[in-house]
């Protein structure tokens, strides 16, 4: 999808195939992550989040102004397949359930770098969760105002559908909105690609460590942040691990308890 949007935005859908564009997108995102590490990942995604948040809010406000009034909705007959699709869709609102695990892993990484406190972690969670919920509602409004009830037959290809989507927005909101919608769509999917490339490997490493009952630590010696006022991460009973140098501190992903007190090392 990201490659299709990139081809549509830059007008390269006739010069480059979708598989080739997909490889380019993955290589670019992987290179950004490899070059900048976690800190670079945070900086790049922050820029992308700001871009697509501002552009989405502007597009939603304009679409709301241009909305041609309410439409009559007749009786809706739900089939079992429709209910199954609705259940799957609800599972993606406001975002995929994987994000909760990734959020925990990123929190651990920030804690390992000594750059997080209880208040900053809570602020980061609340901003991310409620911001995602608001943006999800914005996309619902955009879809309802620009697509619903128009009798359109959407393209099946990623690049063709992306171009059709941008054209639809431009036809409804005005040609001035074409760069805005293109930037919004590309920023959304680029940030998603970066998030998946960083989040899935972290989650799989943790998953493998839990299955094999091995050590899992975000740092080379298995220790977290030190010093007074820094968070201590305590694991669930099944997540405990033993440090290679005799120092034990389990870093749990699924269950975190923050204890803000000077760190006391325990020896086994």
N, C-alpha and C positions, 0 to 999 in steps of 0.2 A: 504494500500500500504506500509506504514512504517513497519507494522508487517511482511508482506511478504518479504520485503527486509531484515529485521533483521533475519528472519528464513533462508533465502538463504545465507546471509553473514556468519552466525555462524553455518551453517549446521544443523539446528534443525528442518527442515521441516518434518522429519520423526518422531521426538519425540514429537512435540507439534503441536496442531491444530491452524489454523489461528485465530479463535475467541479468543482462550486463549491467543495467542500472542498479539492480539489487545488489550485485557484487560490489559496485562502487560505493553505494551507501553503507554497506556493512564494513568495508575496508576503511572508509573515512571515519565512521563512528568508532571502530576498534582502534584506529590510530590515535584518535583524540583521547580515548580512555588509557591507552598504553603510554602516551606521551605525558599526559597530565595527572594520571593516577586518580585517586579518589577526590583530591582537592580540585583537579581540573574538571572532573565529572560534575562536581557541585557547581563550579563557576559556569560551565557551558549550559547546564540544564537551567540554572537560574536565569540566564539571559533568554533562553528559549521560552521559559515559563512566563517571563514578563511580556515577551512579544506576543505569545498566543493568548495570554489573559487579556491584555489591553485590546487586541484586535477582535477577540471574541465578544467582549463586552460592548465594543462599539458596534459591531455587526448586529448583535442582538438588539441593541437599542434602536438602530435604524430599521431593522426588520419589524420590530414591534410598532414603530411609527407607521410603516408602510403596510401593516397587516390589514387586509381588506375586510375587516369585521369578522364576526363569528360565522361558522358554517353549521348547517343543520347536520346532525349525526343521527342516522337511522338506527334501527335495531341491529345489534351486533351479535352474531351467533358464533360462539367460541367452540372450536373443535379441540380434541385432545392435543393435536399437534400445536395449535395456537397457545394452549395453556403451557405446554412444555417449552415453547419458545419464550413465553413471557417469564417463566421461572428462570430460564437461562439468562434473559436480559436483566432481570432483577439482580442476579448474581454479579452483574457487571456494574451495578449502580451503588455508589458513585464511581467505583473503579473495581478492577479485578481483585479477588481475594488474595492473590499472590502478593499484592502490594503491602499487606499487613506484615508479612514475613520479611520482605525487603526493607520495610521501614525499620524493623527491629535490628536487622543486620547493619543498616547504615547508622543507626543510633549507637550500636556497639563500636563501629569504626570511628565515629566522632569521639566517643568516650575514650577509646584507645589513644587518640591524639590529644586528649586532655582539653578538648574544645567544646565540651558540653556540660551543662548543669541541669538540675531538675527543671528549673523554670524554662530554660531554653529548649529542652526536649519537649516539654508540654506545649510551648508556643509553636514549635515546629510541627508537632502533630496536629494541633487544632487548626493552624493555618492551612496545612496540606489537606486535611480531611474535609473541612467545611469549604475550602476553596474548590476542591474537586467536585463537591456536591453542587455548588453554585454553577460551575462551568458545565456540569452535566445537564442541569436545568436549562442553561443557555442553549446548548445543542438541541435539546428537545424543542425549545421555542423556535429555533432556526429551522429545524426540520418541519415542524408543524406549519410555520408561516410560509415557507418557500417550496415545500414539496407536496404536502398533503392535499389530496383532492384535485390534482392537476392532470391526472390521467397520463403521466409520463411513463415511458418505457426506458428504464435505466440501462446503460451500457454494462456489459459483463466484464470487460477488461479494466484493469486498474487504472491505466493511463487515460483511457477513453472516459471512464466514469469520473475521474478527477477533473478532466477538462469539462465534461458535461456539468458537473457540480459547480465549478467556478463560473461557467457561462450562465447557469441558472441564477446564481446569486447576482451576477452582473446585470442580467436582464430584469431582475426584480428591483434591485437596489440602485442600479445605475452603473455605467461602465467605470466610474471612479472607484467602485468597490472591488474591482478585479484584483489589483495588487494587494489590497487589504485581506481579502479572503484567501488568496494564494499564500501570503505570508503566514496567516493564521493556520491554515491546513498543514503547510510544510513544517512550521514550528512545532505544532502538536505532534506530528508523526516522527519528526527527528528526535524530539525529547523522549517519545515513547521507545524508539529504537535504542537510544542510549541507555534508557532505564532498564530495558530488557537485557541488553548486552552486559550490563553491570550486575543487575539483580539476580538473574537466573544462575550464573556461575557461583555467586556467593551462596545462594540457597542450596544448590546441588552439593557444594563442598560441605556445608553444614549437615545436609541430609545424609551424605555418605559417612560423615564422622559419627553421627548418632547411630546409624545402622551398624557400624563396625565397632562402636563403643570405644572410639579413639579420642585423643585429645582434640579439642577445638579451641584455638585461640586466635585472636586477630593480630597478635604480635608474635615476634619470633620466640620470646621466652614465656608466652602464655599469661603475662601480667597485664592488667588493665591500667587505667590512670591512677596516679598516686598523688598523695598530698591531702591536706585537710580540705573538706568541702567537696571533694570529687566523688562521683558516684561509684558505688560498688555494685557489681552485677552478680546476683545470686541465681543459680540455676534451679530448675525443678529437680526432684530426686533422680529422675532417669537421665539427667543431662550433666551430672557431675563428672569431673575429669581430674586426672592427677598430673601435675606439672612435671616436666622432664628434669627440673633441677630441685625437686622436692618441695616446691612452692605450689600451693593449690589455689586456684581461683577459677571457678567454672563460669563460662560466659554463655548464658542461655539466650536463645533467640525467641522461643515461643513463650516463655514466662520470665518476666524481668521484675525484680524488686530493687528499688533504688534506696540505698541506705547512705545518707549524707553524714559521714563522720570520718575522722582520720582513719586511713586504711591500716588494718592490722594484719600482718602476714602470718599465716599459719603454716607450720612445718609438719610433715608426716614422716 
